[in-house]
Amino acid sequence: LLGLPMRNFCLLDLFYCLDIQNIFTVYQHILAEGKVLLFSNSYTVLTPVAEGLRTLLFPLRWTCVFIPILPSNLAYTVRAPVPFLVGVHRSLFDEIQVPPEVMQVDLDKNLITMPEYGEIGSHEPVLMPSELKDPFVEELQQYNHLYRNTDTSNDDISSFTAPLEDDGMGEDDDHLQIEISLTFLRLLINLLHNHRSYFTLKEDDLCMDIDLMYNTRG
């Protein structure tokens, strides 16, 4: 367990901002290398949530665009034709034009705007089949108590985010974080244990076929 990258990183902010179903929705979109835009009224939320999502990809690595807090002079990033995981303050979000193929995640209200496809150059990510998704989401439900469960009409969460930043990680929180990490790790082990068979040649390039990965396990 000491080798897990999430050992010294707090994952609980992610579960504090989003409920289980929304965490899974964002996570599978990132697995499929989609475009994800996080936004909030609180700067203190954006980095830990973005880092939490990236950390839970272990043993995979997110090698695409990753900017937890997007500065205004890089606003054009949300129109990039590549996968990205980006966080923006809500004040900037109102000024930028977000393409329809970008998943928009409101961390203040626990709301997701699903991407729309059909634009030239856009492609719809492959979704996880229900026989794999349902057991995983059911296992994650044991952590649903971490969600803040506050009035969603309040879009300012700066007063109750990052509950651990003052007192640090206690032993119980550390154990909980490890259990969460292992839950995601088991999913990826189940997906990737036969990973060599998921690669195919397309126009002389070696590509991983996600649809094949989801449907040929065992």
C-alpha positions as CSV (number, residue, x, y, z in Angstrom):
1,L,0.0,0.0,0.0
2,L,2.9,2.3,0.5
3,G,3.4,2.4,-3.2
4,L,0.0,3.9,-3.9
5,P,0.3,7.5,-5.1
6,M,-2.8,8.5,-3.2
7,R,-1.3,7.5,0.2
8,N,-0.3,11.1,1.0
9,F,-3.0,12.9,-1.0
10,C,-6.5,13.7,0.3
11,L,-9.2,12.2,-2.0
12,L,-12.1,13.1,0.3
13,D,-12.7,16.6,-1.2
14,L,-13.8,14.9,-4.4
15,F,-16.4,12.8,-2.5
16,Y,-17.4,15.9,-0.5
17,C,-18.3,17.9,-3.7
18,L,-19.9,15.2,-5.9
19,D,-22.1,12.3,-5.1
20,I,-21.2,8.7,-6.1
21,Q,-23.0,8.6,-9.4
22,N,-21.5,11.9,-10.6
23,I,-18.0,10.8,-9.5
24,F,-18.4,7.7,-11.7
25,T,-19.8,9.7,-14.6
26,V,-16.8,12.0,-14.6
27,Y,-14.3,9.2,-13.9
28,Q,-15.4,7.0,-16.9
29,H,-15.3,10.1,-19.1
30,I,-11.7,10.7,-18.1
31,L,-10.9,7.0,-18.7
32,A,-12.2,7.4,-22.2
33,E,-10.0,10.5,-22.7
34,G,-12.9,12.9,-22.9
35,K,-12.8,16.7,-22.2
36,V,-13.8,17.7,-18.7
37,L,-14.2,21.2,-17.3
38,L,-14.6,21.6,-13.5
39,F,-15.9,24.9,-12.2
40,S,-16.7,26.4,-8.7
41,N,-17.0,29.6,-6.8
42,S,-14.1,28.5,-4.6
43,Y,-10.5,28.3,-5.7
44,T,-9.8,25.9,-2.8
45,V,-12.1,23.2,-4.4
46,L,-10.7,23.0,-7.9
47,T,-7.2,21.7,-7.3
48,P,-7.9,18.9,-4.8
49,V,-10.9,17.6,-6.9
50,A,-8.9,17.7,-10.1
51,E,-5.9,16.0,-8.4
52,G,-8.2,13.5,-6.8
53,L,-9.7,12.4,-10.2
54,R,-6.2,12.2,-11.7
55,T,-4.8,10.2,-8.8
56,L,-7.6,7.6,-9.0
57,L,-6.4,6.7,-12.5
58,F,-3.5,4.8,-10.9
59,P,-1.7,2.8,-12.3
60,L,-2.6,4.7,-15.4
61,R,-1.4,8.3,-15.9
62,W,-3.2,11.3,-17.3
63,T,-0.8,12.5,-20.0
64,C,-3.2,15.0,-21.6
65,V,-3.8,18.6,-20.7
66,F,-4.2,19.1,-17.0
67,I,-4.7,22.6,-15.5
68,P,-6.5,22.5,-12.1
69,I,-7.0,26.3,-12.1
70,L,-7.1,27.8,-15.5
71,P,-5.8,31.4,-15.8
72,S,-7.8,33.8,-17.9
73,N,-5.0,34.1,-20.5
74,L,-5.4,30.4,-21.2
75,A,-9.1,30.4,-21.7
76,Y,-8.7,29.1,-25.2
77,T,-7.7,25.8,-23.7
78,V,-11.3,24.7,-23.4
79,R,-11.6,24.8,-27.2
80,A,-8.5,22.6,-27.8
81,P,-9.0,19.5,-30.0
82,V,-7.4,17.2,-27.4
83,P,-8.6,15.6,-24.1
84,F,-8.2,17.8,-21.1
85,L,-9.0,18.0,-17.4
86,V,-9.3,21.7,-16.5
87,G,-10.7,23.7,-13.6
88,V,-12.0,27.2,-13.8
89,H,-13.4,29.7,-11.3
90,R,-17.0,30.4,-12.0
91,S,-16.3,34.1,-12.7
92,L,-14.1,33.0,-15.7
93,F,-16.6,30.3,-16.7
94,D,-19.2,33.0,-17.6
95,E,-16.7,34.6,-20.0
96,I,-15.5,31.7,-22.0
97,Q,-17.3,29.8,-24.7
98,V,-17.4,26.1,-23.8
99,P,-17.8,23.8,-26.8
100,P,-20.7,21.3,-26.7
101,E,-18.4,18.2,-26.6
102,V,-17.0,19.3,-23.2
103,M,-18.4,17.8,-20.0
104,Q,-19.1,20.6,-17.6
105,V,-19.0,19.7,-13.9
106,D,-20.5,22.2,-11.4
107,L,-18.7,21.3,-8.1
108,D,-20.8,23.8,-6.1
109,K,-24.2,22.3,-7.1
110,N,-23.2,18.7,-7.8
111,L,-24.4,19.0,-11.4
112,I,-23.1,17.7,-14.6
113,T,-23.8,19.0,-18.1
114,M,-23.3,16.1,-20.4
115,P,-21.3,16.6,-23.6
116,E,-23.0,16.7,-27.0
117,Y,-21.3,15.3,-30.1
118,G,-21.6,15.7,-33.8
119,E,-19.1,18.5,-34.3
120,I,-16.4,17.9,-36.8
121,G,-13.4,16.2,-35.2
122,S,-15.4,15.2,-32.0
123,H,-16.0,11.6,-31.0
124,E,-18.2,10.1,-28.4
125,P,-16.2,8.3,-25.7
126,V,-17.0,4.6,-25.2
127,L,-19.1,4.0,-22.0
128,M,-18.6,1.3,-19.5
129,P,-21.1,-1.6,-19.9
130,S,-23.7,-2.0,-17.1
131,E,-22.4,-5.4,-16.0
132,L,-19.1,-3.7,-15.1
133,K,-20.5,-0.3,-14.0
134,D,-23.3,-1.5,-11.7
135,P,-21.2,-3.6,-9.3
136,F,-18.5,-0.8,-9.1
137,V,-21.0,1.9,-8.4
138,E,-22.7,-0.3,-5.8
139,E,-19.4,-0.8,-4.0
140,L,-18.8,2.9,-4.0
141,Q,-22.1,3.6,-2.3
142,Q,-20.5,2.8,1.0
143,Y,-18.7,6.1,0.7
144,N,-21.8,8.2,-0.1
145,H,-22.0,9.5,3.4
146,L,-19.0,11.7,2.6
147,Y,-21.1,13.8,0.3
148,R,-21.9,17.1,1.9
149,N,-25.6,16.7,1.3
150,T,-26.2,20.5,1.6
151,D,-28.8,22.7,0.1
152,T,-28.0,22.7,-3.6
153,S,-29.4,26.2,-4.0
154,N,-26.3,27.5,-2.3
155,D,-23.7,27.8,-5.0
156,D,-20.9,29.0,-2.6
157,I,-19.2,26.1,-1.0
158,S,-16.1,27.9,0.2
159,S,-17.4,27.8,3.8
160,F,-17.6,24.0,4.0
161,T,-15.1,22.6,1.5
162,A,-11.8,20.9,2.3
163,P,-12.9,19.7,5.8
164,L,-9.5,18.2,6.5
165,E,-7.2,21.1,5.7
166,D,-7.2,22.5,9.2
167,D,-6.7,19.4,11.3
168,G,-4.8,17.2,8.8
169,M,-5.4,13.5,8.0
170,G,-6.3,11.3,11.0
171,E,-5.8,7.6,11.0
172,D,-9.5,6.9,10.2
173,D,-9.4,9.3,7.3
174,D,-6.2,7.8,6.1
175,H,-7.7,4.3,6.2
176,L,-10.8,5.5,4.4
177,Q,-8.7,7.0,1.7
178,I,-6.8,3.8,1.1
179,E,-10.1,1.8,0.9
180,I,-11.4,4.3,-1.7
181,S,-8.2,4.0,-3.7
182,L,-8.3,0.2,-3.6
183,T,-11.8,0.2,-4.9
184,F,-10.8,2.1,-8.0
185,L,-7.6,0.1,-8.3
186,R,-9.6,-3.2,-8.4
187,L,-11.8,-1.8,-11.2
188,L,-8.7,-1.0,-13.3
189,I,-7.1,-4.4,-12.6
190,N,-10.3,-6.0,-13.8
191,L,-10.2,-4.0,-16.9
192,L,-6.5,-4.1,-17.7
193,H,-5.3,-7.6,-16.6
194,N,-5.3,-8.7,-20.2
195,H,-4.3,-5.3,-21.7
196,R,-2.1,-6.6,-24.5
197,S,-5.0,-8.0,-26.3
198,Y,-6.8,-4.6,-26.4
199,F,-4.3,-3.0,-28.7
200,T,-4.9,-2.8,-32.4
201,L,-3.2,-1.3,-35.4
202,K,-4.9,1.6,-37.1
203,E,-3.1,3.2,-40.0
204,D,0.2,1.9,-38.7
205,D,-0.4,3.3,-35.2
206,L,-0.8,1.1,-32.1
207,C,-4.1,2.1,-30.4
208,M,-5.9,0.8,-27.4
209,D,-9.5,-0.3,-28.3
210,I,-11.6,0.7,-25.3
211,D,-14.7,-0.9,-26.6
212,L,-12.8,-4.2,-26.9
213,M,-11.4,-3.7,-23.4
214,Y,-14.9,-3.4,-22.0
215,N,-16.3,-6.4,-23.8
216,T,-13.6,-9.0,-23.7
217,R,-12.7,-9.4,-20.1
218,G,-12.2,-12.7,-18.4
